[in-house]
Structure formats: C-alpha cells, structure tokens
C-alpha cells in the first residue's frame, strides 16, 4: 500500500515538474521572440535573426519536445491506466 502511494506520488510529481519545465522553456521562447521583433525594428538584423532562431528553438523544445512528447504521453498513459 505504502509503495503504491509513493510510486503514484512520484509519478504525479514528475508530471508536474515536466509541465513546469515546459511552461518555463516556452515562456523563454516567447520572450526571445519578443526581443527578436524589437531588435529587427531597431535595425539590428543579425541580433534579431539570432533571437528569432533561439526563440523558435526554445518554443520547439518547450511545446513539442517536453510538452507534447513527455507530458501529454505521460498523461495519456496515466488516464488509460485509471
């Protein structure tokens, strides 16, 4: 009984941590995209392009790699077992 509870709580905690990581990385990506627009408006094309690339990379990592592939898969597995 106790081991089942510990296993369940660790699974829930891991899902919450992965969700938080996904949200933080996605927020960083949005911030970088915002900086890219500002840099491009100011005429700094190289810096703007770098911010665009890094923002897109962070959004890809936060939304797809962590959010979709890890969190959503984990939630689907958890709900199918219940």
Secondary structure per residue as TSV (DSSP state, phi and psi in degrees):
chain	resnum	aa	ss	phi	psi
A	1	X	-	360.0	-48.6
A	2	X	H	-66.6	-38.9
A	3	X	H	-67.7	-35.2
A	4	X	H	-64.3	-41.3
A	5	X	H	-65.2	-42.9
A	6	X	H	-64.1	-41.7
A	7	X	H	-64.4	-41.8
A	8	X	H	-65.7	-45.7
A	9	X	H	-65.5	-36.8
A	10	X	H	-68.1	-36.7
A	11	X	H	-65.4	-41.8
A	12	X	H	-65.9	-43.7
A	13	X	H	-62.4	-41.4
A	14	X	H	-63.6	-40.3
A	15	X	H	-65.3	-41.0
A	16	X	H	-64.7	-42.5
A	17	X	H	-65.1	-42.9
A	18	X	H	-64.0	-37.2
A	19	X	H	-64.7	-42.3
A	20	X	H	-64.1	-41.3
A	21	X	H	-62.6	-42.8
A	22	X	H	-60.9	-43.6
A	23	X	H	-66.5	-41.6
A	24	X	H	-67.0	-45.5
A	25	X	H	-65.3	-37.9
A	26	X	H	-66.9	-39.4
A	27	X	H	-64.8	-39.1
A	28	X	H	-63.1	-40.0
A	29	X	H	-62.0	-42.5
A	30	X	H	-65.3	-39.4
A	31	X	H	-63.3	-42.0
A	32	X	H	-65.4	-38.4
A	33	X	H	-64.6	-38.9
A	34	X	H	-63.7	-41.9
A	35	X	H	-64.7	-34.3
A	36	X	H	-64.2	-44.3
A	37	X	H	-62.3	-43.0
A	38	X	H	-61.8	-45.5
A	39	X	H	-64.9	-39.8
A	40	X	H	-67.4	-38.2
A	41	X	H	-63.9	-37.0
A	42	X	T	-78.4	-4.2
A	43	X	T	93.1	6.1
A	44	X	-	-91.7	87.0
A	45	X	H	-69.8	-41.0
A	46	X	H	-66.8	-46.4
A	47	X	H	-64.2	-41.0
A	48	X	H	-62.1	-41.7
A	49	X	H	-65.7	-39.1
A	50	X	H	-64.2	-44.2
A	51	X	H	-62.7	-39.7
A	52	X	H	-61.0	-46.3
A	53	X	H	-63.9	-47.4
A	54	X	H	-66.8	-36.8
A	55	X	H	-64.8	-42.9
A	56	X	H	-64.8	-39.4
A	57	X	H	-64.6	-41.7
A	58	X	H	-67.6	-40.2
A	59	X	H	-65.1	-40.4
A	60	X	I	-61.7	-45.0
A	61	X	I	-66.6	-42.7
A	62	X	I	-73.2	-45.3
A	63	X	I	-81.8	-50.5
A	64	X	I	-86.6	-56.4
A	65	X	I	-65.8	-47.4
A	66	X	I	-89.4	-50.4
A	67	X	I	-65.6	-53.9
A	68	X	I	-79.7	-49.4
A	69	X	I	-77.1	-32.5
A	70	X	I	-98.1	-59.6
A	71	X	I	-68.3	-51.2
A	72	X	I	-63.5	-39.3
A	73	X	H	-62.7	-42.3
A	74	X	H	-65.0	-41.0
A	75	X	H	-67.5	-39.2
A	76	X	H	-63.5	-41.2
A	77	X	H	-65.4	-41.8
A	78	X	H	-65.5	-44.1
A	79	X	H	-72.4	-28.3
A	80	X	H	-75.0	-24.9
A	81	X	H	-79.9	-23.8
A	82	X	-	-74.8	360.0
